Amino acid sequence: MIRLDLTVELKKNRKRYIEVFGTEEIYNQIKDALIPERLGRTLEDKWMIMLNMRFLIAQKYKYAVVLLT
């Protein structure tokens, strides 16, 4: 459900996110990472990398996103 929510958010505000991410290429990479290819093990290009996703997650759910490592 989270991947679907984030995909809808990206598509609904496409121009804004292209500006935020800097290029349409980065926007497309992030959008593609949210769409699973199959069930089972997820390949690296489909991982939700926090550096790329944190702003999108914060915007969609209206919460600050903090990564603790």
Rosetta blueprint (number, residue, H / E / L):
1 M L
2 I H
3 R H
4 L H
5 D H
6 L H
7 T H
8 V H
9 E H
10 L H
11 K H
12 K H
13 N L
14 R H
15 K H
16 R H
17 Y H
18 I H
19 E H
20 V H
21 F H
22 G L
23 T L
24 E H
25 E H
26 I H
27 Y H
28 N H
29 Q H
30 I H
31 K H
32 D H
33 A H
34 L L
35 I L
36 P L
37 E L
38 R L
39 L L
40 G L
41 R L
42 T L
43 L L
44 E H
45 D H
46 K H
47 W L
48 M L
49 I L
50 M H
51 L H
52 N H
53 M H
54 R H
55 F H
56 L H
57 I H
58 A H
59 Q H
60 K H
61 Y H
62 K L
63 Y L
64 A L
65 V L
66 V L
67 L L
68 L L
69 T L
